[in-house]
């Protein structure tokens, strides 16, 4: 990616790379980043949600 690329492209690439990194970390648990985010939400703020 060129240095002169718009900041939005850099942010999108960073976001995608982060998701892939987290997916690799969660692979042993058979989870992806979206599922992990949901579990974290339920643990922290999901009072009464089953």
C-alpha positions, 0 to 999 in steps of 0.5 A: 500500500502506498504511503500517500493512500487515504487514511480510510484505506489504512484504517480499513486495512488495520481493522481487517488485519486485527480481525485476522490476528484475533481469529488466529488466536481463537482458532484453538477454541473454534471461535472467530472474532465476532463470536468472541465479541458476543461472548464478551458482551454477554459476560460483561453487560448481558444481565438477564440475557441467556 
